[in-house]
Amino acid sequence: MSSIWTPGGERPVPPRESGAPPPPPPPGPGRGPDDLDEPAGEETGEEIDEETAARLQELTEQLARTPASIVVANHVMGLFELAALHLSQRPPNLSQAQLAIDAMAAIVEGLGSRLEQSEATLKEALAQIRLAYVQLQEASANQ
């Protein structure tokens, strides 16, 4: 009998008899074979202690109080960092950097003044990463 690796661990795979129906689909991510009767998202026996639950509730409330423009700006800077990471590779991964830069531009240019106090900083960051991309693209072309 062979086995197959799943996120829940190794699972035996019995030989399939001819004419037998196909096996059921594997459980979703993070779920084992014993969880098949429980809908996804319900507790699966792992209890969250009270301290962890209270901290999670506190973080949720803090996020709800934070203006969306701040959260979006934080994600945009994550795209900046992703682009910079790909540009810093040797050789630079220009196609992956371009995707991150284009995603960043879509948000910054698409939302504009709705980004409130972050708009100017994000526009400057976008200009800097675009300049770095062009410089590396030209250097790659000249090699």
Sequence and secondary structure as in RCSB ss.txt:
>XXXX:A:sequence
MSSIWTPGGERPVPPRESGAPPPPPPPGPGRGPDDLDEPAGEETGEEIDEETAARLQELTEQLARTPASIVVANH
VMGLFELAALHLSQRPPNLSQAQLAIDAMAAIVEGLGSRLEQSEATLKEALAQIRLAYVQLQEASANQ
>XXXX:A:secstr
 EEEEETTEEEEE    TT         TT  GGGTTS TTS  S    HHHHHHHHHHHHHHHHS HHHHHHHH
HHHHHHHHHHHHTSSS  HHHHHHHHHHHHHHHHHHGGGGGGGHHHHHHHHHHHHHHHHHHHHHHHT 
